[in-house]
Structures are given as C-alpha cells and as structure tokens.
Amino acid sequence: MDNRILLLLISLLLSPVSFAQTSKLNAEIESLKKDPALKHATWSVCVMNTKKDTAIAEYNSHISLVPASTLKILTTGAALSMLGSDFVFQTRLQYDGVFDTISGVLKGNLYIVGGGDPTLESEYFKDKKDSLTTVEKWALILKAKGLKKIEGAVIGDASVFEDNMTPSQWIWGDMGNYFGAGASGLNYHDNKYTVFFKSGAAGSKTSVVKTAPAIENLQLVNNVTAGGSDDNAFIYGSQYSYLRVAQGTIPANKNNYEVEGAVPDPALFCAQALSQALQNIDVAVAKKAGTVRAMKEANEAITAKRTILHTHYSPTLDKIVYYTNLKSLNLYAEALLKYICYTKTGLGSDSGGTDIVTNFWKNRGADVSGFFMNDGCGLARANVITTKTETQVLRLMAKDKNFNAFYNSLPVAGRPGSLGGLCDGTFAENNLRAKSGYITRARGYAGYVKNRKGELLCFSVLANNYECTPTEMKKKLEKILVAIAEAE
C-alpha cells in the first residue's frame, strides 16, 4: 500500500471526531444547496483556521455578493491597523482677527474646525449623569478664557472632508433617515434628529408633536399614516436641503412615537448649537452661525491665519471601533473611511478611501479579485465581495497587533446586540463573534469562533436574493454558524 494512503487512513482512524464535525458542516452546506428558498438566490461560505491559509470548508467562495454591514470589518480593521488603537480625533476651536483678552471682544470669527470625529455629542459616548452638552462645555471653556463678545460669527469648518457627505451609490430611500446620515468633516449629535409623532386610529393621518433637537429652517412635510405594528416610516431628503418628506406608517394610537432623520448640514448644526450655548451664558455673538462651505459658495474671504483657543479630543479608536461594529453605526464607519483617506491625501473622500482600503488589504495578502467597495459601512448595494476575501481579511487581522480591539468589537452570539438570540444552547453561544449584515434581500455574518480544540476559526457566510423572510434566512444561516463552531 502507498505510504501516503496508509498515513491518511491512520489519520482518519485517529481523528474520527474531527472528520465527523467537518462532515456536519458539509452536510449543512449540502442541505442549504437544496433549500427551495434559495433556488434563485446566490449564497456563499468560507471557513478557515486563522493559523492556516487553506479553507476548512467553502462553497461559492469566489462569487461576488452584496455584503451589507459585514463590509464594516474591512473598514474598521484597516482603521485599527493603520491608525492604531490609541488614535484620537481632534476638533479645534480657532479664531481669526483679533481677540482682546482685556475687553473680552473677539473682532473676527470663531471657528469649529472638525477633524472628522464622529463622536461629538454622540449618544454612545454620552455620560447620562452629565447634563451639559459638548458645545455647552466649550462655551464655558471659552468664557473662562475671557471671551465676552464675538463681533463675527461661529463658523463650522468641515473642510477636512469633501463637501459631498453621501456616497454616490446610496439610494434615495436611505438618505434622509438616521442610518443614511453621511459623514461630514464636522459631525455632531450623530448627525441625526428625532421627529415625535402622534397617531390615532388605523388609516388616519398622524401629526408631528415636535422635533428634537430643533433644526432651524427645517420644513417637514408629513405624509405618515397610522397602520401596522412596526415602524415603517421613512424621511426623505438630500444633504444640505432643509425640505424633508416623511412617508409610510407607524402603529396606531401612539403618543410621541419616535422616527429619526439625518441632519441636513451637521457643520452648520454644530455651529448653531455653539452660538446658542455662548449666548445662553451671556457671551454675545453678533452674526448668525455659518460654515466654511457656505462662505466658499458665496465667494467670501476665508482667513487662513487662525489661533487655537481649545482642542477637543475624541475617545480612543478602539472604543470607536467597538461601537461601530457592535451597533453597526454607518456614520462611524464612513467617518473612519474618509479619515483614512485624509491621512494619505489631505482630503477625506469616499472614492479615495475605498481605493486606499482595497489596496491596503491587497498589499497585506488578501485576494481582492471580485471585490468592489463603494462605501465604508455596507449600505450601498453596489458593494460586492467574496466570502474568501472577507475570511482572508479576518485571518490577517488575527495576526495584527491591534487584533484584541478588533476581536472585542464584534458582537457575541447569544448576548445582547445584533447576535442576541442566535445560536442559543449550542457550542457557538457566548463563543462565536461576528459582524452581521442586513439590507433588503442580503444577509450575512463574518467573524470568528473557537472550536473544541480551542483553535480560532474565521468565517464568512453571505446570501443574496433569497425567497423567504429575513428572519427565516437568519435561521437558515444560523445552522451553518453552529456547524462552523463544531468544525475542525
């Protein structure tokens, strides 16, 4: 008998459990192939041991699929590796003209110079015990420095990023909603606001109770009616436009029902908030708040020579990535993508960021054939990637010095979050960590799990255009995830 065949037989005899466990995964893959709900669908899976550059199991791993929010692993992984876990964003308060510290009069403008920080007054970093907003704290700092009057205006400067906040491949149905808030060079309050609706009987028109925080000059056309049991209301509107149209349905007989929208101009929103905060503590501001973007459009002179009064620092990047992945925050991911571009080119842009991130993973050794990146968060349906590429990226991150921050940012199966209720009562529960993804007819998971030997496996499973409900598709993929946890 050939020695190689003899060694293979001995290996199989000595490792029956491993063979059976891998067969279980293959059996689940074969079962899903025959599922009628996927007759017209395309789906793929790839599983690797992080210590080996070969697949344990794969199916259609070379096929390009819409990844939805699983794409965030490429953005957050690249950000951690390129910038480091301890990186912090900086936002600077500067002035032009002359600041007379004796009289307290600033003969010029006060600028909020954004550095791309997505966490300014973000709900995810807000201390509930702290009653002061970020701009209120800034106002107190400025007053303590002797500021009593600004003869100019408070100006939001978002020029660290391109003026176009929204990636070109986002759809109209997403823009205007909180999850479709684009990344500005000066973000504030998660770039979102809340509309509070009151609904009556099913089929009747709703009324708007209030908007909080108040958005100056916002025109909201309310076409929302009462009906259904879920939030099916959407807000439509483009960046920098203050005309918004709310359509769809909310449950009947509700008071103060919340629907969140995207702020039209975050930089102006922040400048207005600081201007009001200063006036609230008796610091006079002569002119209305504005932005550098608007000044450029009006051909107004913009003074390059400015003096720093205060620098605000964000939380460290490991904490930002934690919330980006745990809560699947599109705004955070887009800000990271643009900032990566800013560090290389001096201007943060979507197209530049996607090119840089793609080449980053390519140069690290990932096969990026079939990968087309159109944003940093996965909201664009024009994004496509293979499960092989996602799995290779996860394997590369496992060797990165910032791996712990990345690994800890991924939701855990069975714990509160996007993987809550997933894999309950199995070996994957409290073990499997993954970034989930979902947009219409596209669902997937990409992450890690430790097998019974304690080896760390990485995986990606994606499904597009299935003919069942999203919940049903989730349950089908759950069987694959549980089998992956048992694989060796």
Backbone torsions as a table, in degrees:
resi	resn	phi	psi	omega
1	MET	NA	139.4	177.6
2	ASP	-57.9	133.1	-177.3
3	ASN	-58.8	-34.9	-179.1
4	ARG	-66.7	-38.7	178.4
5	ILE	-67.9	-40.2	179.3
6	LEU	-61.6	-44.1	179.5
7	LEU	-64.2	-36.8	178.9
8	LEU	-66.2	-42.7	179.4
9	LEU	-63.8	-41.4	178.4
10	ILE	-62.5	-42.3	-179.9
11	SER	-62.0	-43.0	179.9
12	LEU	-66.3	-38.2	179.1
13	LEU	-67.2	-35.8	-178.8
14	LEU	-81.1	-16.7	-176.0
15	SER	-126.6	54.1	-178.6
16	PRO	-65.6	-34.0	-178.2
17	VAL	-66.8	-45.6	-179.8
18	SER	-59.8	-42.9	-179.9
19	PHE	-63.4	-42.8	-178.9
20	ALA	-65.5	-38.5	-177.7
21	GLN	-70.0	-39.1	175.9
22	THR	-67.1	-37.0	178.0
23	SER	-63.4	-34.2	178.5
24	LYS	-62.4	-42.6	177.9
25	LEU	-65.0	-44.6	178.6
26	ASN	-62.4	-36.4	178.9
27	ALA	-64.9	-39.6	178.2
28	GLU	-66.8	-37.1	177.2
29	ILE	-64.3	-45.0	179.1
30	GLU	-63.0	-37.9	179.6
31	SER	-64.7	-42.1	-179.2
32	LEU	-68.0	-29.9	177.3
33	LYS	-60.6	-31.9	-175.8
34	LYS	-93.7	-1.3	-176.3
35	ASP	-68.2	124.6	-178.8
36	PRO	-62.3	-25.4	179.4
37	ALA	-68.4	-15.4	179.9
38	LEU	-111.5	17.3	-178.6
39	LYS	-57.8	-41.8	-178.7
40	HIS	-105.6	9.2	-176.3
41	ALA	-93.8	169.0	170.6
42	THR	-125.0	128.7	179.5
43	TRP	-142.4	163.4	-172.0
44	SER	-155.5	151.5	175.1
45	VAL	-145.5	144.8	174.9
46	CYS	-145.3	131.2	-179.4
47	VAL	-130.0	132.3	179.0
48	MET	-136.3	154.2	167.3
49	ASN	-82.8	131.9	-176.8
50	THR	-63.1	-15.6	179.7
51	LYS	-92.6	-7.4	-175.7
52	LYS	-131.5	144.6	-177.1
53	ASP	-96.8	40.5	176.3
54	THR	-135.5	151.8	-177.8
55	ALA	-82.0	135.2	172.4
56	ILE	-75.0	-40.7	177.5
57	ALA	-153.6	146.9	177.4
58	GLU	-159.5	152.8	174.3
59	TYR	-151.0	124.7	-178.4
60	ASN	55.6	30.3	-173.8
61	SER	-68.7	-8.7	179.1
62	HIS	-98.8	-2.4	-176.0
63	ILE	-86.0	133.8	178.3
64	SER	-79.8	127.5	-178.4
65	LEU	-132.8	157.5	175.0
66	VAL	-71.3	121.2	-173.6
67	PRO	-89.2	-14.2	-171.6
68	ALA	52.2	-141.6	-172.1
69	SER	-73.9	-5.2	173.3
70	THR	-62.7	-20.1	178.0
71	LEU	-60.1	-23.9	-178.5
72	LYS	-59.3	-22.5	179.9
73	ILE	-65.1	-32.5	179.7
74	LEU	-72.6	-38.5	-179.0
75	THR	-71.8	-50.0	-177.4
76	THR	-69.3	-36.2	177.6
77	GLY	-64.2	-44.1	179.0
78	ALA	-64.8	-40.9	-179.6
79	ALA	-62.0	-45.9	179.8
80	LEU	-63.6	-44.0	-177.0
81	SER	-68.5	-38.7	-176.1
82	MET	-82.7	-37.0	-174.6
83	LEU	-100.6	-28.8	-178.7
84	GLY	94.5	148.9	-176.8
85	SER	-61.2	-28.3	-175.7
86	ASP	-91.5	2.3	-179.7
87	PHE	-60.6	143.8	174.8
88	VAL	-131.9	143.2	172.3
89	PHE	-77.7	153.6	177.2
90	GLN	-125.3	133.5	173.9
91	THR	-119.3	128.3	-173.4
92	ARG	-115.1	139.7	171.1
93	LEU	-99.4	119.2	-176.1
94	GLN	-129.3	163.3	173.7
95	TYR	-136.1	153.0	169.4
96	ASP	-109.2	177.0	-178.4
97	GLY	75.2	-141.9	-175.3
98	VAL	-126.8	132.2	176.0
99	PHE	-109.7	108.5	178.8
100	ASP	-85.7	103.1	-175.9
101	THR	-71.0	-16.7	178.6
102	ILE	-77.7	-48.6	179.5
103	SER	-85.5	-18.7	-178.4
104	GLY	79.9	14.0	-176.7
105	VAL	-98.6	128.2	173.9
106	LEU	-99.2	111.9	178.8
107	LYS	-92.0	76.5	-176.5
108	GLY	166.0	-162.7	179.2
109	ASN	-104.3	153.0	171.9
110	LEU	-104.3	127.1	-176.7
111	TYR	-110.2	137.6	167.4
112	ILE	-101.3	105.1	-175.2
113	VAL	-95.4	103.6	-178.2
114	GLY	-69.7	148.0	175.6
115	GLY	-117.9	18.6	179.2
116	GLY	87.9	1.7	-177.3
117	ASP	-60.4	119.6	178.8
118	PRO	-86.8	-0.9	-171.6
119	THR	-99.3	-1.0	-178.4
120	LEU	-60.2	117.0	-179.1
121	GLU	56.1	30.3	178.0
122	SER	-75.5	142.1	179.5
123	GLU	-64.0	-22.2	-176.6
124	TYR	-80.6	-13.5	177.2
125	PHE	-122.9	13.8	-178.4
126	LYS	-83.0	126.3	174.7
127	ASP	-81.1	112.4	-176.0
128	LYS	-61.0	-20.9	179.2
129	LYS	-82.5	-12.4	-177.7
130	ASP	-95.0	115.1	-176.7
131	SER	-83.1	-12.6	-177.3
132	LEU	-90.0	139.9	173.9
133	THR	-80.6	169.6	178.8
134	THR	-58.9	-46.0	-177.7
135	VAL	-69.8	-29.9	175.9
136	GLU	-66.2	-36.9	176.0
137	LYS	-67.1	-40.9	177.2
138	TRP	-61.6	-41.8	-179.7
139	ALA	-60.5	-41.9	179.2
140	LEU	-66.3	-38.7	178.2
141	ILE	-62.9	-44.3	-179.5
142	LEU	-66.4	-39.0	178.3
143	LYS	-66.2	-37.3	178.1
144	ALA	-65.3	-23.3	177.3
145	LYS	-84.8	2.9	175.3
146	GLY	101.2	2.6	-177.8
147	LEU	-71.0	125.6	179.1
148	LYS	-121.8	-25.3	-177.2
149	LYS	-154.9	139.2	174.0
150	ILE	-114.2	116.6	-179.3
151	GLU	-78.8	-13.1	175.7
152	GLY	-102.4	-132.3	-177.1
153	ALA	-137.3	166.6	169.9
154	VAL	-88.4	124.3	-174.0
155	ILE	-118.4	126.6	174.6
156	GLY	-85.7	125.2	-177.9
157	ASP	-114.4	104.4	-178.1
158	ALA	-107.3	19.6	-169.5
159	SER	-72.3	-1.7	174.6
160	VAL	-66.3	-26.1	176.3
161	PHE	-114.9	161.7	173.5
162	GLU	-59.8	152.9	-180.0
163	ASP	-65.8	-30.6	179.9
164	ASN	-72.6	107.6	-176.5
165	MET	-82.1	-25.8	-170.9
166	THR	-101.4	125.2	176.1
167	PRO	-56.4	144.6	-171.2
168	SER	-64.8	-21.5	-176.1
169	GLN	-98.0	5.8	174.3
170	TRP	-73.7	146.7	-176.3
171	ILE	-92.9	159.1	-177.5
172	TRP	-59.8	-34.7	-179.1
173	GLY	-66.8	-17.6	179.3
174	ASP	-95.4	-38.9	-177.9
175	MET	-65.5	139.2	-176.7
176	GLY	100.8	-22.4	176.7
177	ASN	-93.6	160.1	-175.3
178	TYR	-57.7	-37.2	-178.3
179	PHE	-75.5	-11.2	177.0
180	GLY	-106.2	21.1	176.9
181	ALA	-73.5	120.1	-179.7
182	GLY	-76.2	165.7	-178.1
183	ALA	-91.8	124.2	175.7
184	SER	-101.3	162.0	172.8
185	GLY	-67.5	-19.2	175.5
186	LEU	-131.1	96.5	179.5
187	ASN	-94.1	151.9	179.2
188	TYR	-155.8	134.9	175.9
189	HIS	58.8	40.7	-178.4
190	ASP	56.8	19.5	179.5
191	ASN	52.8	36.8	-178.3
192	LYS	-141.4	161.7	175.8
193	TYR	-138.2	166.5	-178.3
194	THR	-119.2	131.1	173.2
195	VAL	-101.0	127.4	179.9
196	PHE	-100.8	119.6	-177.8
197	PHE	-105.7	152.2	170.1
198	LYS	-118.8	126.9	-179.0
199	SER	-118.5	151.6	177.8
200	GLY	-112.6	-135.5	-178.2
201	ALA	-67.9	155.7	179.5
202	ALA	-57.1	133.5	179.9
203	GLY	94.6	-14.6	-179.2
204	SER	-85.8	159.5	179.5
205	LYS	-77.8	143.7	178.6
206	THR	-87.9	169.2	173.8
207	SER	-126.3	152.6	178.6
208	VAL	-92.0	122.3	179.8
209	VAL	-79.9	-49.6	-179.4
210	LYS	-167.5	169.8	172.8
211	THR	-125.1	130.8	-178.3
212	ALA	-139.2	133.4	-9.8
213	PRO	-65.9	158.4	-179.0
214	ALA	-65.1	134.7	177.6
215	ILE	-107.8	113.0	-177.2
216	GLU	-59.5	131.7	177.3
217	ASN	72.0	9.4	178.9
218	LEU	-69.4	128.9	174.8
219	GLN	-111.6	110.7	-176.8
220	LEU	-110.1	114.2	175.3
221	VAL	-88.9	118.5	-174.0
222	ASN	-100.6	108.8	175.3
223	ASN	-114.3	19.4	-178.0
224	VAL	-79.9	135.3	177.4
225	THR	-118.5	165.8	178.7
226	ALA	-86.1	135.8	179.0
227	GLY	163.2	151.0	-179.9
228	GLY	78.9	-179.9	-177.8
229	SER	-115.0	-2.1	-177.1
230	ASP	-123.6	169.0	173.8
231	ASP	-77.2	107.6	177.7
232	ASN	-124.6	33.2	179.1
233	ALA	-101.9	139.4	-179.5
234	PHE	-130.9	147.0	178.4
235	ILE	-110.4	126.3	-177.4
236	TYR	-107.5	138.7	178.5
237	GLY	168.8	153.1	-177.9
238	SER	-102.4	166.0	-179.9
239	GLN	-60.9	141.2	178.5
240	TYR	69.3	-2.5	176.4
241	SER	-97.0	133.5	-178.0
242	TYR	-97.4	9.4	172.6
243	LEU	-93.1	121.9	-179.4
244	ARG	-127.1	141.4	177.6
245	VAL	-122.1	122.0	178.3
246	ALA	-100.7	126.0	-178.9
247	GLN	-134.9	160.5	177.6
248	GLY	113.4	-155.8	-177.0
249	THR	-133.5	153.7	169.8
250	ILE	-130.7	160.8	180.0
251	PRO	-57.3	150.2	-178.8
252	ALA	-72.1	155.0	172.8
253	ASN	56.9	50.6	179.1
254	LYS	-117.9	143.4	173.5
255	ASN	-111.1	136.6	178.5
256	ASN	54.5	44.7	176.8
257	TYR	-75.6	127.6	-170.1
258	GLU	-95.3	130.5	172.1
259	VAL	-132.0	128.9	-173.2
260	GLU	-101.6	138.9	179.4
261	GLY	-123.5	167.6	180.0
262	ALA	-89.6	132.9	177.3
263	VAL	-65.6	131.4	-177.2
264	PRO	-61.7	-40.6	-175.7
265	ASP	-140.9	89.2	-175.9
266	PRO	-58.2	-37.8	-178.6
267	ALA	-64.7	-42.3	177.0
268	LEU	-68.3	-39.7	177.8
269	PHE	-56.6	-44.9	179.6
270	CYS	-67.6	-43.0	179.9
271	ALA	-63.5	-41.8	177.8
272	GLN	-63.5	-39.8	-180.0
273	ALA	-64.8	-42.2	178.9
274	LEU	-69.6	-39.8	178.6
275	SER	-59.2	-43.6	179.5
276	GLN	-68.7	-38.7	179.7
277	ALA	-63.2	-38.7	177.3
278	LEU	-65.0	-45.5	-179.6
279	GLN	-65.5	-30.3	179.0
280	ASN	-66.7	-21.1	178.3
281	ILE	-112.7	26.6	172.1
282	ASP	68.6	30.7	168.3
283	VAL	-100.8	112.5	-174.7
284	ALA	-73.9	139.7	175.4
285	VAL	-126.7	117.2	-170.8
286	ALA	-72.3	-38.6	-173.4
287	LYS	-115.6	160.2	179.3
288	LYS	-67.5	148.0	179.3
289	ALA	-61.8	151.3	180.0
290	GLY	-148.6	-169.3	178.7
291	THR	-136.4	157.0	175.5
292	VAL	-63.7	-37.3	178.3
293	ARG	-58.0	-47.6	-179.8
294	ALA	-66.2	-35.9	178.2
295	MET	-64.1	-40.1	178.1
296	LYS	-64.1	-42.1	-179.3
297	GLU	-64.9	-30.7	179.6
298	ALA	-90.6	5.2	-179.5
299	ASN	59.2	32.7	176.9
300	GLU	-83.2	148.6	179.7
301	ALA	-69.5	135.0	178.4
302	ILE	-119.2	118.3	-176.9
303	THR	-76.5	122.8	-179.9
304	ALA	-78.9	-29.1	-179.0
305	LYS	-82.0	113.8	-178.7
306	ARG	-137.1	161.6	-179.9
307	THR	-119.0	135.0	-179.0
308	ILE	-80.7	130.8	174.5
309	LEU	-102.8	-32.3	-177.0
310	HIS	-160.1	145.3	175.4
311	THR	-121.3	127.0	178.2
312	HIS	-102.4	133.9	-179.2
313	TYR	-110.3	139.6	178.7
314	SER	-80.6	169.1	167.6
315	PRO	-60.5	164.9	-179.0
316	THR	-70.3	157.6	-173.4
317	LEU	-61.5	-33.9	179.5
318	ASP	-59.6	-37.6	178.5
319	LYS	-72.4	-36.6	178.7
320	ILE	-66.4	-43.7	178.1
321	VAL	-65.2	-34.7	178.2
322	TYR	-56.4	-49.3	-179.6
323	TYR	-74.4	-30.9	177.3
324	THR	-57.1	-46.5	-177.4
325	ASN	-84.6	-40.4	-177.9
326	LEU	-64.6	-44.6	-177.4
327	LYS	-100.3	0.4	-179.4
328	SER	52.2	57.3	-175.5
329	LEU	-85.6	108.7	-179.0
330	ASN	-62.2	-42.7	180.0
331	LEU	-58.3	-46.6	-179.4
332	TYR	-60.1	-45.3	-178.4
333	ALA	-63.6	-40.6	179.5
334	GLU	-67.3	-36.9	177.4
335	ALA	-65.0	-40.2	178.5
336	LEU	-64.5	-42.9	-180.0
337	LEU	-60.2	-47.0	-178.3
338	LYS	-68.6	-35.6	-179.6
339	TYR	-68.4	-37.4	175.2
340	ILE	-56.0	-43.6	178.4
341	CYS	-64.4	-42.0	179.6
342	TYR	-57.7	-41.1	-178.3
343	THR	-65.1	-24.7	-177.9
344	LYS	-97.8	-29.8	-172.1
345	THR	-121.8	-14.9	-177.8
346	GLY	90.2	-2.2	176.3
347	LEU	-148.0	123.6	-179.4
348	GLY	-78.8	122.8	178.1
349	SER	-140.0	156.3	178.8
350	ASP	-65.6	-50.5	-176.2
351	SER	-63.2	-40.8	177.8
352	GLY	-66.3	-41.0	-179.5
353	GLY	-64.0	-43.1	-179.3
354	THR	-66.4	-37.1	176.9
355	ASP	-64.8	-43.4	-177.8
356	ILE	-66.2	-44.0	-179.7
357	VAL	-65.9	-42.2	178.6
358	THR	-60.0	-47.4	-179.7
359	ASN	-68.6	-31.3	177.3
360	PHE	-59.5	-48.7	-178.3
361	TRP	-71.9	-33.8	176.4
362	LYS	-61.7	-45.6	-179.6
363	ASN	-69.0	-23.1	175.8
364	ARG	-78.9	-14.1	176.8
365	GLY	118.0	1.9	178.7
366	ALA	-78.1	143.3	175.6
367	ASP	-80.8	107.9	-176.4
368	VAL	-101.7	13.9	174.4
369	SER	-65.8	135.8	-177.5
370	GLY	83.3	5.0	179.9
371	PHE	-104.9	121.1	176.9
372	PHE	-127.9	112.4	-173.5
373	MET	-103.7	126.6	-177.9
374	ASN	-120.0	-8.6	172.7
375	ASP	-158.3	-175.8	-177.8
376	GLY	-100.9	-10.7	-171.4
377	CYS	-113.2	-18.9	179.2
378	GLY	98.4	5.4	-179.3
379	LEU	-71.5	-30.2	-179.4
380	ALA	-74.5	129.8	177.7
381	ARG	-73.6	-11.4	177.6
382	ALA	-74.5	-13.4	174.8
383	ASN	-68.8	131.1	170.3
384	VAL	-140.4	147.8	-178.1
385	ILE	-156.2	158.8	175.5
386	THR	-95.8	154.9	175.8
387	THR	-66.5	-26.2	176.6
388	LYS	-63.8	-44.7	179.7
389	THR	-63.7	-46.9	-179.9
390	GLU	-60.2	-41.6	-179.3
391	THR	-67.1	-38.5	177.5
392	GLN	-65.9	-38.6	176.6
393	VAL	-61.6	-43.6	178.2
394	LEU	-62.9	-38.7	178.4
395	ARG	-66.4	-40.8	178.3
396	LEU	-65.5	-39.2	178.8
397	MET	-64.7	-29.8	-179.8
398	ALA	-64.8	-18.7	178.8
399	LYS	-102.5	-0.4	-177.4
400	ASP	-81.5	148.2	-178.6
401	LYS	-67.3	-18.2	178.1
402	ASN	-99.7	20.0	-174.9
403	PHE	-60.9	-41.1	-177.2
404	ASN	-58.0	-42.3	178.6
405	ALA	-64.0	-40.3	179.3
406	PHE	-67.6	-48.9	-178.4
407	TYR	-60.1	-43.8	-177.8
408	ASN	-71.3	-14.6	179.7
409	SER	-81.7	-15.6	-175.1
410	LEU	-82.7	134.2	178.3
411	PRO	-57.2	151.3	-176.4
412	VAL	-108.1	134.4	179.8
413	ALA	-60.2	129.0	177.2
414	GLY	90.0	-7.0	178.4
415	ARG	-105.7	161.6	-179.3
416	PRO	-54.6	137.9	-177.9
417	GLY	134.2	-162.1	-175.9
418	SER	-69.2	-16.6	177.2
419	LEU	-106.4	13.8	178.2
420	GLY	-62.4	132.8	-179.7
421	GLY	81.1	0.3	-179.3
422	LEU	-93.2	134.1	175.7
423	CYS	65.2	24.2	-179.6
424	ASP	-58.9	135.5	176.7
425	GLY	76.2	12.8	179.7
426	THR	-118.4	175.7	178.9
427	PHE	-66.4	-20.9	-179.7
428	ALA	-78.2	-22.0	-178.1
429	GLU	-62.8	134.6	-177.2
430	ASN	58.8	20.7	-177.1
431	ASN	-130.6	-53.0	-178.1
432	LEU	-72.4	131.9	175.6
433	ARG	-121.5	130.8	-176.9
434	ALA	-156.9	152.3	169.0
435	LYS	-90.6	121.2	177.4
436	SER	-87.7	164.7	176.8
437	GLY	-148.5	137.4	176.0
438	TYR	-154.0	123.6	161.9
439	ILE	-137.3	173.9	-173.6
440	THR	-49.4	120.6	178.2
441	ARG	60.1	26.4	174.7
442	ALA	-142.7	121.7	-179.6
443	ARG	-141.5	146.7	179.2
444	GLY	-169.1	172.3	178.3
445	TYR	-143.4	140.6	177.1
446	ALA	-143.8	125.8	-177.7
447	GLY	177.9	-145.1	-173.2
448	TYR	-133.1	157.0	170.9
449	VAL	-156.2	145.8	176.5
450	LYS	-94.8	131.2	177.4
451	ASN	-81.6	-178.3	-174.8
452	ARG	-67.5	-15.8	175.3
453	LYS	-85.4	-6.8	-177.2
454	GLY	86.1	8.3	178.4
455	GLU	-81.1	142.9	-178.8
456	LEU	-91.2	118.9	177.1
457	LEU	-101.8	150.0	173.2
458	CYS	-121.9	150.6	-172.8
459	PHE	-154.9	161.0	170.5
460	SER	-145.0	134.1	174.6
461	VAL	-136.6	125.0	-176.7
462	LEU	-131.6	144.3	177.0
463	ALA	-139.0	133.5	179.9
464	ASN	-126.2	143.3	170.5
465	ASN	61.4	40.7	175.5
466	TYR	-78.3	156.8	-178.3
467	GLU	-110.0	57.9	175.4
468	CYS	-152.5	176.9	179.9
469	THR	-72.8	157.9	176.7
470	PRO	-57.0	-38.0	179.2
471	THR	-65.3	-40.8	178.3
472	GLU	-65.5	-39.1	178.0
473	MET	-65.4	-36.8	177.3
474	LYS	-59.0	-42.6	-178.9
475	LYS	-68.3	-34.5	177.8
476	LYS	-66.5	-44.0	179.0
477	LEU	-70.0	-27.6	178.6
478	GLU	-59.8	-37.6	178.8
479	LYS	-62.9	-38.2	176.9
480	ILE	-65.3	-43.9	-178.8
481	LEU	-61.7	-42.8	179.6
482	VAL	-63.8	-40.8	179.1
483	ALA	-67.4	-34.6	177.3
484	ILE	-62.1	-40.6	179.5
485	ALA	-61.3	-27.5	-179.5
486	GLU	-90.4	-6.6	-174.4
487	ALA	-77.2	151.5	175.7
488	GLU	-138.7	NA	NA
